[in-house]
Amino acid sequence: MDQQNSRSIELLVIGSGPGGYVAAIRAAQLGKNVIVVEKENIGGVCLNRGCIPSKALVSAAHKYNDFKHVQELGINIEQLSIDFEKTQAWKQNVINSLADGVRKLFKKYNIELVHGEATFINNTEVRVFSKDTSMHISFDSCIIAAGSRPIEIPTLPFSKTVLSSTEALSLNTIPKSMIVVGGGYVGIELSQVYAKFGTSITILEGASSILPGFDARLVSFVKRNLKKANVEVYTNATASSVNVHDNLTTVNFTAKDKEQTIAAEYVLVTVGRRPNTDSLGLDNTSVKVNDKGFIVVDKQGRSSVNNIFAIGDVVSGLALAHKASYEAKIAAEAVAGMASEVNYRTIPSIVFSDPELASVGMTEKEAKEQGLDTVIGRFSYGANGRALAMNEPEGSITIVADKSTKIILGAQIVGVEASNLIAELAVAVENQMHLEDIAETIHAHPTLSEMIMEAAEVALEKGVHTI
């Protein structure tokens, strides 16, 4: 270390992802002086190695696949090809543009960004290490937003050919074949991306179905498209070992009580993420961490130490960027002395699969498990003029409401633009709106959003376009 310095700050934020940078900005808006410590790239995993790059590749793959099937629209393309290096360069430009936006916001709010890795000394001090600098920072309050990393399976250690999602998003060439271990949202999204680019894909999922946790009826649409793309899916499958030979990586696995072997150019392991709490020096503090490595917090994000808060992937719950951003605002407001608390009733869950899946609030099954009597409104994409004009007839919108009060409890969407459409229904669930509130709101025609109105009308038994 060739430089030593000390700083004192009102609020220290560890991590600059969608939790960290949002917490810093909200706190600055409330008058706090803020330093953000980031050990890698501004924007965190989401911006650099997760949400944004994956959705950029999802978009590119979807457009490429669309061009393969436009003949029925009267469009003829004789020589369709892809320059994947240019695709990756475009993806990086998207990342750079958004990262630059975060830097500008930091400048606007006088937020100082320090590059390095923070380690706690005690409940009010950290040491920040970087390649050539060591900085001592004392703080009045701290928000930990250190994020998470891919889980590595001991039997499938990461290597040049056994990849996490980070490496899979940065390949310079399109693989000829890939084995995907894990059929959750990351595994399915990247499986469909590379399948559309021409990669032969095999999925090994340990549960009885891909996308466990999502409504089976919604998942059936994704399964159908995986089959159309010749993606082979093994469920109740356990990978036991991996070997590399002759430029191929072989995975030994068990499925249907049989030991089997498959080989591919790459193996992608997507079996979840681990919180980045083990390298923070929390043992030097009084912060309580549970047996899974998550920091224990209250409804304001406050840990067992009054002036230390934690948000996002380092606390229990779904590892979602929008959950982290929501928690960030609550924690920042708590630091400023406000009485804000989290309310997780309306966290949307989205899979950018083909077709997209989106869910918010309760499913019909969950409502029944809670003893609620429900009414269901469902409308098909195939009966919507805009969906047909887009050549996207697959999917449906489902609204779950309380039968007696007609209050909307939840909604599920499968189909094109599900990720955008779910927002209206999230507002409805958050505000405990009634079916009539949606049904009696004029929705423009022809649009996909009309299906939300139509589903509400079906639940009220006055659907106009339902046969």
Secondary structure, 3 states (H helix, E strand, C coil): CCCEEEEEEEEEEECCCCCHHHHHHHHHHCCCCEEEEECCCCCHHHHHHCHHHHHHHHHHHHHHHHHHCCHHHCCCCCCCCCCHHHHHHHHHHHHHHHHHHHHHHHHHCCCEEEECEEEEEECCEEEEECCCCEEEEEEEEEEECCCEEECCECCECCCCCEECHHHHCCCCCCCCEEEEECCCHHHHHHHHHHHHHCCEEEEECCCCCCCCCCCHHHHHHHHHHHHHCCCEEECCCEEEEEEEECCEEEEEEEECCEEEEEEECEEEECCCEEECCCCCCHHHCCCCECCCCCECCCCCCECCCCCEEECHHHCCCCCCHHHHHHHHHHHHHHHCCCCCCCCHHHCCEEECCCCCEEEEECCHHHHHHCCCCEEEEEEEHHHCHHHHHCCCCCEEEEEEEECCCCEEEEEEEEECCHHHHHHHHHHHHHCCCEHHHHHCCCCCCCCCCHHHHHHHHHHCCCCCCCC
